[in-house]
Amino acid sequence: FVERTLGFWNGDLNPHFFNYPTLQLYLASFFQYVYFLLFADASLESFIAYAYFADDHALLALARALTTCMAVANVAAAAALGHRLYGIGGGFIAGFLLCILPLHVRYSHLATTDVPATLWMTLALLFAVRILQEGRLRDYALAGICAGLAGASKYPAALVCPAIAAALLADPGKRWRGLSLAASCTLLSFALATPYVL
């Protein structure tokens, strides 16, 4: 989250590293570059050299802060999902349990892909539930986009797709149109967020 993200600053967005997809690397790199523009008083070359060879703590802290913000958003998404399924009490319980879940707490302050992938998966499930409850085409598209971004954060997170497909199959009126919309949004968002995997 420092070496790879700084590598994008020369214009080559290919990470040359595919153990993880690139969405979170791109996001971290963007915020690190904004930090450089706002707070650095050195040249770009000096800033990169200093971060590479002397002290990368500020840039790593930014990547960790991004993960923490996404973890907080995940609590809100889990609460919204619980509210959709079980009312206000269910939403409160879902949000509270995620707040104290040891693995979520442990990974929420680290520069990793786990929490961001979980956020996108939770949002995909939220929109899948909205498909079942309201059946709007907008929810098909949003579920697909979030599923693609989940896979673009961490490959196994794309396993949220069968849950979306189950929601789509439960709506016979828009089944094929919704399925094609969700599938195309999933593939497009994945391709845009991690293009060099293709």
C-alpha positions in Angstrom: 0.0 0.0 0.0 3.0 2.3 -0.4 5.3 0.7 -2.9 2.6 -0.3 -5.3 0.5 2.8 -4.8 3.4 5.2 -5.4 4.2 3.2 -8.5 1.0 4.4 -10.1 2.3 8.0 -9.9 4.5 7.7 -13.0 1.4 7.0 -15.1 1.7 3.2 -15.3 -1.6 2.0 -13.7 -0.5 -1.6 -14.1 0.5 -2.9 -10.7 2.5 -5.8 -12.1 1.2 -7.6 -9.0 -2.0 -9.7 -9.1 -2.2 -11.4 -5.7 -5.0 -8.8 -5.1 -7.1 -6.9 -7.4 -6.3 -3.2 -7.8 -9.4 -1.3 -6.6 -8.1 -0.7 -3.1 -4.6 0.1 -4.3 -6.1 2.7 -6.7 -8.2 4.3 -3.9 -5.2 4.4 -1.6 -3.0 5.9 -4.3 -5.5 8.6 -5.0 -5.8 9.7 -1.4 -2.0 9.6 -1.0 -1.6 11.8 -4.1 -4.2 14.2 -2.7 -2.1 14.3 0.5 1.0 15.0 -1.5 -0.7 17.9 -3.3 -2.1 19.5 -0.2 0.7 19.0 2.4 4.0 18.2 0.7 6.5 20.9 0.2 9.0 18.8 -1.7 9.1 17.9 -5.4 7.3 14.8 -6.5 10.6 12.9 -7.0 11.9 13.9 -3.5 8.6 12.9 -1.9 8.5 9.5 -3.6 12.2 8.8 -2.7 11.6 9.8 0.9 8.6 7.6 1.2 10.4 4.7 -0.5 13.6 4.8 1.3 13.2 6.8 4.6 9.7 7.0 6.0 6.5 5.7 4.6 4.5 6.1 7.8 2.3 9.0 6.6 1.3 7.2 3.4 0.7 3.9 5.2 -1.4 5.8 7.8 -3.5 7.2 4.9 -4.1 3.7 3.5 -5.1 2.5 7.0 -7.4 5.5 7.5 -9.1 4.7 4.2 -9.8 1.2 5.5 -11.1 2.5 8.8 -13.5 4.8 7.0 -14.7 1.9 4.9 -15.2 -0.1 8.1 -17.4 2.5 9.6 -19.4 2.7 6.3 -19.7 -1.1 6.5 -21.3 -0.8 9.9 -23.9 1.6 8.5 -24.4 -0.7 5.5 -24.9 -3.7 7.8 -27.4 -1.7 9.9 -29.3 -0.7 6.8 -29.4 -4.3 5.6 -30.6 -5.5 9.1 -33.2 -2.7 9.0 -34.5 -3.8 5.6 -34.8 -7.4 6.7 -35.9 -7.1 10.4 -36.9 -3.5 11.1 -35.2 -0.9 13.3 -34.2 -3.4 16.0 -32.7 -5.7 13.5 -30.7 -2.9 12.0 -29.4 -1.8 15.4 -28.4 -5.3 16.3 -26.6 -5.9 13.0 -24.7 -2.6 13.2 -23.8 -3.2 16.8 -22.6 -6.8 16.3 -20.4 -5.7 13.4 -18.9 -3.0 15.6 -17.7 -5.5 18.1 -17.0 -8.4 15.9 -13.3 -9.3 16.6 -12.2 -9.9 13.1 -13.9 -6.7 11.8 -12.3 -4.7 14.6 -8.9 -6.3 14.0 -8.8 -5.6 10.3 -10.6 -2.2 10.4 -7.4 -0.3 11.1 -5.0 -2.2 8.7 -4.2 -1.4 5.1 -5.8 -4.6 3.8 -8.4 -5.6 1.2 -10.7 -7.6 3.6 -12.8 -4.8 5.1 -13.3 -3.0 1.8 -14.4 -6.2 0.1 -16.8 -6.8 3.0 -18.3 -3.3 2.5 -19.0 -3.9 -1.2 -20.4 -7.4 -0.4 -22.7 -5.9 2.2 -23.9 -3.2 -0.1 -24.5 -5.8 -2.9 -26.6 -7.8 -0.5 -28.5 -4.7 0.6 -29.4 -3.9 -3.1 -30.3 -7.6 -3.6 -32.8 -7.4 -0.8 -34.1 -4.1 -2.3 -34.6 -6.1 -5.6 -36.8 -8.5 -3.7 -38.7 -5.9 -1.9 -39.1 -3.2 -4.5 -37.9 -4.7 -7.9 -36.6 -1.4 -9.3 -34.1 -1.7 -12.1 -31.9 0.8 -10.3 -31.3 -1.8 -7.6 -30.4 -4.4 -10.2 -27.7 -2.1 -11.5 -26.4 -1.1 -8.0 -26.3 -4.7 -6.9 -24.2 -5.6 -9.9 -21.9 -2.6 -9.5 -21.3 -3.4 -5.8 -20.6 -7.1 -6.6 -18.1 -6.1 -9.3 -16.4 -3.7 -6.8 -16.3 -6.5 -4.2 -14.5 -8.8 -6.6 -12.2 -5.9 -7.6 -11.3 -5.5 -3.9 -10.6 -9.1 -3.2 -11.3 -11.9 -5.7 -13.2 -14.3 -3.4 -15.7 -11.5 -2.6 -17.2 -12.0 -6.0 -18.9 -15.0 -4.4 -21.7 -12.5 -3.4 -23.0 -12.9 -7.0 -25.1 -16.1 -6.4 -27.0 -14.2 -3.7 -27.8 -11.5 -6.2 -28.8 -14.1 -8.8 -31.2 -15.7 -6.2 -32.8 -12.4 -5.7 -33.1 -11.9 -9.5 -34.7 -15.3 -10.0 -37.3 -14.5 -7.4 -38.6 -11.6 -9.6 -40.1 -13.3 -12.6 -41.4 -10.1 -14.2 -38.0 -8.6 -14.7 -35.9 -11.8 -14.5 -34.0 -11.7 -17.8 -33.8 -7.9 -18.2 -32.6 -7.6 -14.5 -30.2 -10.5 -14.8 -28.6 -9.0 -17.9 -28.4 -5.6 -16.3 -26.9 -6.9 -13.1 -24.4 -9.1 -14.9 -23.2 -6.4 -17.2 -22.9 -3.9 -14.3 -20.9 -6.5 -12.4 -18.5 -7.2 -15.2 -18.1 -3.6 -16.2 -17.4 -2.3 -12.7 -14.9 -5.1 -12.1 -13.2 -4.4 -15.4 -13.0 -0.7 -14.7 -11.7 -1.1 -11.1 -9.1 -3.7 -11.9 -8.4 -3.5 -15.7 -5.0 -5.2 -15.8 -6.3 -8.4 -14.4 -8.0 -8.9 -17.8 
